[in-house]
Amino acid sequence: MKRWIAFLPLAGAVLLGVLFFARVHHDPHYIPDALVGKPLPAETLPPMAGGGPPARLLADAPPGTVINFFASWCVPCVQEQPALMALKAQGVKVIGVVSPWRYDPTATQAFLARGNPYSEILLDPDGKATLDFGVSGVPETFVVGKDGRIAAKYALPLDAQSAEALSEQVDKARHG
């Protein structure tokens, strides 16, 4: 029995080595797309003041709509604004959902004054939609596919290349 106790530190070191090796080959930017292909969460969200029509059920968004979770304090959200503006200029309907994390109406208005890529801006005051969509951080962007299903998810800030891929997903969702 005493011999096994002597091997415990060695077994622990081997286990830690295996875990470390597994993490070395893990892409930290990879976030599973667990909801892709699943129905949109049935969340009704109120508009931000001046953000559009009354409360909207996200599951009613037509195919090809883009839903973007953002926050005014989020630097990557600022970086992706040009890509979202380009999508809006192409006629893509982009719904912005303001993150409940540290929401500040004044800061959000200032953020949007730099360029508003959104057709509608909705609030997620209790964070339920954020959780139901599996948002792990902002920005995160979803494409509404046919039959109210999620066609694609982008968990990193959009740039020209990812916006082009997203645009292709929008076309696929609209036209089949």
C-alpha positions in Angstrom: 0.0 0.0 0.0 2.8 2.4 0.8 4.4 1.8 -2.6 1.2 3.1 -4.3 1.4 6.4 -2.3 4.9 7.0 -3.6 3.5 6.8 -7.2 0.7 9.3 -6.7 2.8 12.4 -7.4 4.1 10.8 -10.6 0.5 9.9 -11.7 -0.6 13.4 -10.9 2.2 14.9 -13.0 1.4 12.6 -15.9 -2.3 13.6 -15.7 -1.4 17.3 -15.7 1.0 16.7 -18.7 -1.8 15.1 -20.7 -4.2 17.9 -19.9 -1.6 20.5 -20.8 -0.8 18.8 -24.1 -4.6 18.7 -24.9 -5.0 22.4 -24.2 -1.9 23.4 -26.3 -3.7 22.1 -29.5 -7.0 23.8 -28.5 -7.9 26.9 -30.5 -9.0 29.5 -27.9 -11.1 31.3 -30.5 -13.2 28.3 -31.2 -16.6 28.5 -29.7 -19.0 25.7 -30.5 -21.9 26.5 -32.7 -24.4 24.5 -30.7 -27.4 26.4 -31.8 -26.7 26.3 -35.6 -29.6 24.4 -37.2 -31.8 24.8 -34.1 -34.8 27.1 -33.9 -34.3 30.7 -32.8 -35.0 31.2 -29.1 -38.5 32.6 -28.6 -37.6 35.9 -26.9 -39.6 39.1 -27.1 -37.4 42.1 -26.6 -38.3 45.7 -26.1 -36.8 48.4 -28.4 -34.1 50.7 -27.1 -35.5 54.3 -26.9 -35.6 55.5 -30.5 -34.6 52.0 -31.7 -37.5 51.0 -33.8 -40.9 49.4 -33.5 -42.5 48.0 -30.3 -41.3 44.7 -28.7 -40.3 42.1 -31.2 -40.2 38.3 -31.1 -36.8 37.5 -32.5 -38.1 34.1 -33.8 -40.3 36.1 -36.2 -37.2 37.6 -38.0 -37.3 36.7 -41.7 -34.7 34.5 -43.3 -31.5 36.4 -44.0 -31.8 38.7 -41.0 -28.6 39.2 -39.0 -28.9 39.4 -35.2 -25.8 41.1 -33.6 -25.3 41.2 -29.8 -23.2 44.2 -29.0 -22.2 46.7 -26.2 -21.1 50.3 -26.2 -18.0 49.6 -24.1 -16.9 46.7 -26.4 -13.8 47.6 -28.4 -14.3 44.7 -30.9 -17.9 45.9 -31.4 -16.5 49.3 -32.5 -14.0 47.5 -34.8 -16.8 45.5 -36.5 -19.1 48.5 -37.1 -17.8 49.1 -40.7 -18.5 45.5 -41.7 -22.0 45.7 -40.3 -22.5 49.1 -42.0 -21.5 47.4 -45.3 -24.0 44.6 -44.8 -26.7 47.2 -44.1 -25.7 49.1 -47.3 -26.3 45.8 -49.2 -29.8 45.7 -47.9 -29.3 43.1 -45.1 -31.6 43.6 -42.2 -29.4 43.8 -39.1 -31.0 43.7 -35.7 -28.8 44.9 -32.8 -29.4 43.5 -29.4 -27.8 45.6 -26.6 -25.9 43.4 -24.1 -27.3 43.6 -20.6 -23.7 43.7 -19.2 -23.0 47.2 -18.0 -25.7 48.8 -20.2 -25.5 52.5 -20.2 -28.1 54.3 -22.5 -25.9 57.4 -22.9 -22.8 55.5 -23.9 -24.9 53.3 -26.3 -26.3 56.4 -28.0 -22.7 57.8 -28.4 -21.6 54.4 -29.7 -24.4 54.5 -32.3 -23.6 58.1 -33.2 -20.4 56.9 -34.8 -22.4 54.8 -37.2 -25.6 52.9 -36.7 -25.6 49.6 -38.7 -28.9 48.5 -37.2 -32.4 48.4 -38.7 -33.7 47.8 -35.2 -32.1 48.0 -31.8 -33.5 45.9 -29.0 -32.7 45.6 -25.3 -32.1 42.4 -23.4 -32.7 43.9 -19.9 -32.6 40.6 -18.0 -30.1 38.9 -20.1 -32.4 36.0 -21.0 -32.0 36.3 -24.8 -28.2 36.5 -24.3 -28.2 33.3 -22.4 -30.7 31.5 -24.7 -28.6 32.3 -27.7 -25.5 31.0 -25.9 -23.7 34.3 -26.2 -20.4 34.0 -24.3 -19.2 37.6 -25.0 -19.9 40.4 -27.3 -19.8 40.8 -30.2 -21.6 37.7 -31.5 -23.6 37.6 -34.7 -26.2 35.1 -35.9 -27.9 34.6 -39.3 -31.6 33.7 -39.4 -32.1 30.8 -41.7 -35.2 29.2 -43.2 -38.0 28.1 -40.9 -36.8 30.4 -38.1 -33.6 28.4 -37.5 -30.1 29.7 -36.9 -28.1 29.3 -40.1 -24.7 30.6 -38.9 -23.0 32.1 -35.8 -19.9 34.3 -35.8 -18.3 34.6 -32.3 -15.5 37.0 -33.3 -15.7 40.6 -34.5 -16.6 40.8 -38.1 -14.0 42.0 -40.6 -14.2 42.3 -44.4 -13.5 38.6 -44.8 -16.0 37.3 -42.2 -18.6 39.8 -43.4 -18.3 38.4 -46.9 -18.8 34.8 -45.5 -21.7 36.1 -43.5 -23.2 37.8 -46.6 -23.0 34.4 -48.4 -24.9 32.8 -45.5 -27.5 35.6 -45.7 -28.0 34.9 -49.5 -28.3 31.2 -48.8 -30.9 31.8 -46.1 -32.9 34.1 -48.4 -32.7 32.1 -51.6 -32.1 28.6 -50.6 
